[in-house]
Amino acid sequence: KWEREETILDANDPNPIRLFIPKNCPTGLKNIGDEDAWLINYPDPAYDPTLKGEQVDYTQEELEQGIVK
């Protein structure tokens, strides 16, 4: 079952972290800072725009119920 997890990435952190997002894990990103933010994404396998329906949207209720599409 899905549980919300929050990770705050800070460019000024002397020990930066790599954020691993598992396959089929709904993810949302938000810049809470005052400056522009950059995210470098290295998906594996690489994104293929020819695949239809690769992105799946979930509602909050579906996530809390553990529904997998």
Contact map, one row per residue, 1 for C-alpha under 8 A:
111000000000000000000000000000000000000000000000000000000000001111000
111100000000000000000000000000000000000000000000000000000000001111000
111110000000000000000000000000000000000000000000000000000000000100000
011111000000000000000000000000000000000000000000000000000000000000000
001111100000000000000000000000000000000000000000000000000000000000000
000111110000000000000000000000000000000000000000000000000000000000000
000011111000000000000000000000000000000000000000000000000000000000000
000001111100000000000000000000000000000000000000000000000000000000000
000000111110000110000000000000000000000000000000000000000000000000000
000000011111100100000000000000000000000000000000000000000000000000000
000000001111100100000000000000000000000000000000000000000000000000000
000000000111110000000000000000000000000000000000000000000000000000000
000000000111111100000000000000000000000000000000000000000000000000000
000000000001111100000000000000000000000000000000000000000000000000000
000000000000111110000000000000000000000000000000000000000000000000000
000000001110111111000000000000000000000000000000000000000000000000000
000000001000001111100000000000000000000000000000000000000000000000000
000000000000000111110000000000000000000000000000000000000000000000000
000000000000000011111000000000000000000000000000000000000000000000000
000000000000000001111100000000000000000000000000000000000000000000000
000000000000000000111110101000000000000000000000000000000000000000000
000000000000000000011111100000000000000000000000000000000000000000000
000000000000000000001111100000000000000000000000000000000000000000000
000000000000000000000111110000000000000000000000000000000000000000000
000000000000000000001111111000000000000000000000000000000000000000000
000000000000000000000001111100000000000000000000000000001100000000000
000000000000000000001000111110000000000000000000000000000000000000000
000000000000000000000000011111000000000000000000000000000000000000000
000000000000000000000000001111100000000000000000000000000000000000000
000000000000000000000000000111110000000000000000000000000000000000000
000000000000000000000000000011111001100000000000000000000000000000000
000000000000000000000000000001111100000000000000000000000000000000000
000000000000000000000000000000111111100000000000000000000000000000000
000000000000000000000000000000011111000000000000000000000000000000000
000000000000000000000000000000001111100000000000000000000000000000000
000000000000000000000000000000101111110000000000000000000000000000000
000000000000000000000000000000101011111000000000000000000000000000000
000000000000000000000000000000000001111100000000000000000000000000000
000000000000000000000000000000000000111110000000000000000000000000000
000000000000000000000000000000000000011111000000000000000000000000000
000000000000000000000000000000000000001111100000000000000000000000000
000000000000000000000000000000000000000111110100000000000000000000000
000000000000000000000000000000000000000011111110000000000000000000000
000000000000000000000000000000000000000001111110000000000000000000000
000000000000000000000000000000000000000000111110000000000000000000000
000000000000000000000000000000000000000001111111000000000000000000000
000000000000000000000000000000000000000000111111100000000000000000000
000000000000000000000000000000000000000000000111111000000000000000000
000000000000000000000000000000000000000000000011111100000000000000000
000000000000000000000000000000000000000000000001111100000000000000000
000000000000000000000000000000000000000000000001111111000000000000000
000000000000000000000000000000000000000000000000111111000000000000000
000000000000000000000000000000000000000000000000001111110000000000000
000000000000000000000000000000000000000000000000001111110000000000000
000000000000000000000000000000000000000000000000000011111000000000000
000000000000000000000000000000000000000000000000000011111100000000001
000000000000000000000000010000000000000000000000000000111110000000000
000000000000000000000000010000000000000000000000000000011111011000000
000000000000000000000000000000000000000000000000000000001111111000000
000000000000000000000000000000000000000000000000000000000111111100000
000000000000000000000000000000000000000000000000000000000011111110000
000000000000000000000000000000000000000000000000000000000111111111100
110000000000000000000000000000000000000000000000000000000111111111100
111000000000000000000000000000000000000000000000000000000001111111100
110000000000000000000000000000000000000000000000000000000000111111100
110000000000000000000000000000000000000000000000000000000000011111110
000000000000000000000000000000000000000000000000000000000000011111111
000000000000000000000000000000000000000000000000000000000000000001111
000000000000000000000000000000000000000000000000000000010000000000111
